[in-house]
């Protein structure tokens, strides 16, 4: 995937658990895990804004673009 998710990095910096973050932003721990592990196909701006508010960060601290490796290269 070309978009990498660094929620785990921000959780470590804030010394916060996945469960606590899920409670504070109002989503289930399972849905947060899908997002955190890069398996989500989309993220709502409201969810991204809540993540940024609770983690006191910018969207770029949570998401970054990575070039995909060339197939067979």
Backbone as CSV, one residue per row, in Angstrom:
resi,resn,N_x,N_y,N_z,CA_x,CA_y,CA_z,C_x,C_y,C_z
1,UNK,0.839,-1.182,0.000,0.000,0.000,0.000,0.880,1.239,0.000
2,UNK,0.483,2.238,-0.722,1.279,3.445,-0.856,1.147,4.385,0.339
3,UNK,0.068,4.260,1.117,-0.107,5.103,2.297,0.213,4.276,3.532
4,UNK,1.184,4.739,4.317,1.556,4.068,5.564,0.890,4.798,6.722
5,UNK,0.453,4.038,7.708,-0.233,4.587,8.868,0.690,4.463,10.080
6,UNK,0.933,5.586,10.749,1.853,5.611,11.890,1.142,5.895,13.209
7,UNK,-0.077,5.385,13.356,-0.800,5.595,14.609,-0.046,4.964,15.772
8,UNK,0.559,3.797,15.544,1.289,3.134,16.623,2.454,3.979,17.130
9,UNK,3.093,4.731,16.242,4.194,5.614,16.640,3.678,6.701,17.570
10,UNK,2.550,7.321,17.198,1.984,8.381,18.035,1.457,7.831,19.351
11,UNK,0.898,6.618,19.334,0.446,5.994,20.580,1.620,5.809,21.535
12,UNK,2.743,5.352,21.017,3.925,5.156,21.857,4.426,6.482,22.410
13,UNK,4.455,7.518,21.555,4.917,8.831,22.014,4.015,9.396,23.098
14,UNK,2.717,9.117,23.009,1.747,9.647,23.978,1.518,8.689,25.146
15,UNK,2.182,7.520,25.102,2.029,6.495,26.138,0.551,6.164,26.362
16,UNK,-0.129,5.865,25.246,-1.561,5.604,25.260,-1.820,4.232,24.649
17,UNK,-2.801,3.532,25.174,-3.154,2.214,24.635,-4.153,2.366,23.487
18,UNK,-4.254,1.316,22.686,-5.217,1.301,21.592,-6.631,1.419,22.150
19,UNK,-6.905,0.722,23.237,-8.231,0.766,23.850,-8.598,2.158,24.329
20,UNK,-7.655,2.835,24.965,-7.916,4.193,25.439,-8.176,5.138,24.271
21,UNK,-7.357,5.038,23.213,-7.545,5.897,22.052,-8.902,5.633,21.405
22,UNK,-9.267,4.366,21.249,-10.557,4.018,20.655,-11.704,4.624,21.465
23,UNK,-11.637,4.508,22.784,-12.669,5.094,23.646,-12.751,6.606,23.467
24,UNK,-11.609,7.252,23.418,-11.583,8.710,23.354,-12.036,9.269,22.011
25,UNK,-11.861,8.494,20.927,-12.310,8.998,19.619,-13.664,8.424,19.210
26,UNK,-14.175,7.466,19.982,-15.516,6.960,19.739,-15.644,5.911,18.661
27,UNK,-14.619,5.068,18.489,-14.732,3.929,17.576,-14.336,2.667,18.335
28,UNK,-14.645,1.531,17.762,-14.318,0.274,18.438,-12.820,-0.008,18.327
29,UNK,-12.269,-0.715,19.307,-10.860,-1.106,19.195,-10.577,-1.915,17.926
30,UNK,-11.542,-2.725,17.487,-11.351,-3.516,16.269,-11.227,-2.607,15.046
31,UNK,-12.071,-1.583,14.954,-11.983,-0.667,13.816,-10.707,0.161,13.870
32,UNK,-10.277,0.533,15.063,-9.012,1.258,15.190,-7.851,0.359,14.773
33,UNK,-7.910,-0.914,15.123,-6.851,-1.853,14.742,-6.766,-1.987,13.217
34,UNK,-7.914,-2.010,12.540,-7.930,-2.083,11.068,-7.209,-0.869,10.491
35,UNK,-7.502,0.296,11.027,-6.858,1.526,10.559,-5.375,1.526,10.911
36,UNK,-5.058,1.181,12.144,-3.678,1.205,12.639,-2.777,0.237,11.865
37,UNK,-3.329,-0.886,11.473,-2.530,-1.911,10.783,-2.499,-1.725,9.272
38,UNK,-3.070,-0.617,8.783,-3.000,-0.320,7.359,-3.937,-1.133,6.493
39,UNK,-4.953,-1.752,7.089,-5.891,-2.566,6.313,-7.133,-1.787,5.890
40,UNK,-7.283,-0.552,6.350,-8.456,0.258,5.997,-8.347,0.736,4.552
41,UNK,-9.468,0.773,3.874,-9.520,1.279,2.498,-9.795,2.779,2.479
42,UNK,-10.324,3.318,3.586,-10.655,4.739,3.673,-10.683,5.148,5.139
43,UNK,-10.598,6.447,5.365,-10.753,6.988,6.716,-11.601,8.255,6.609
44,UNK,-12.578,8.361,7.474,-13.423,9.554,7.487,-12.615,10.720,8.040
45,UNK,-12.861,11.899,7.467,-12.181,13.087,7.977,-12.520,13.320,9.440
46,UNK,-13.742,12.997,9.857,-14.127,13.168,11.257,-13.275,12.277,12.164
47,UNK,-12.999,11.062,11.706,-12.154,10.150,12.481,-10.717,10.652,12.513
48,UNK,-10.221,11.111,11.369,-8.862,11.655,11.312,-8.737,12.880,12.214
49,UNK,-9.737,13.744,12.201,-9.719,14.931,13.056,-9.735,14.539,14.524
50,UNK,-10.534,13.537,14.887,-10.585,13.075,16.273,-9.242,12.479,16.696
51,UNK,-8.621,11.706,15.813,-7.295,11.143,16.105,-6.292,12.262,16.368
52,UNK,-6.305,13.268,15.519,-5.366,14.386,15.662,-5.624,15.156,16.948
53,UNK,-6.891,15.347,17.278,-7.226,16.080,18.503,-6.745,15.338,19.745
54,UNK,-7.059,14.054,19.823,-6.701,13.258,20.998,-5.192,13.060,21.088
55,UNK,-4.542,12.806,19.962,-3.095,12.555,19.970,-2.277,13.847,19.883
56,UNK,-2.970,14.990,19.738,-2.309,16.299,19.647,-1.228,16.286,18.568
57,UNK,-1.689,15.999,17.344,-0.762,15.906,16.222,-1.438,16.406,14.944
58,UNK,-0.717,16.380,13.860,-1.211,16.756,12.549,-1.476,15.475,11.733
59,UNK,-2.352,15.548,10.714,-2.607,14.358,9.891,-1.323,13.748,9.316
60,UNK,-0.357,14.581,8.968,0.906,14.083,8.429,1.738,13.304,9.433
61,UNK,1.420,13.433,10.724,2.098,12.628,11.738,1.547,11.207,11.761
62,UNK,0.348,11.025,11.222,-0.324,9.729,11.247,-0.283,9.002,9.911
63,UNK,-0.227,9.758,8.819,-0.265,9.175,7.472,0.914,9.677,6.658
64,UNK,1.509,8.771,5.889,2.592,9.191,4.994,2.555,8.319,3.748
65,UNK,3.040,8.899,2.661,3.082,8.197,1.389,4.405,7.475,1.254
66,UNK,4.349,6.235,0.769,5.550,5.452,0.468,5.437,4.954,-0.968
67,UNK,6.525,5.047,-1.699,6.537,4.507,-3.064,6.378,2.998,-3.003
68,UNK,5.562,2.468,-3.894,5.384,1.006,-3.949,6.555,0.406,-4.706
69,UNK,6.966,-0.777,-4.273,8.072,-1.455,-4.951,7.606,-1.940,-6.322
70,UNK,8.474,-1.833,-7.301,8.156,-2.290,-8.657,7.993,-3.799,-8.670
71,UNK,6.966,-4.281,-9.315,6.716,-5.721,-9.399,7.775,-6.388,-10.268
72,UNK,8.353,-7.449,-9.736,9.311,-8.235,-10.485,10.630,-7.542,-10.733
73,UNK,10.866,-6.421,-10.038,12.066,-5.661,-10.316,13.098,-5.896,-9.345
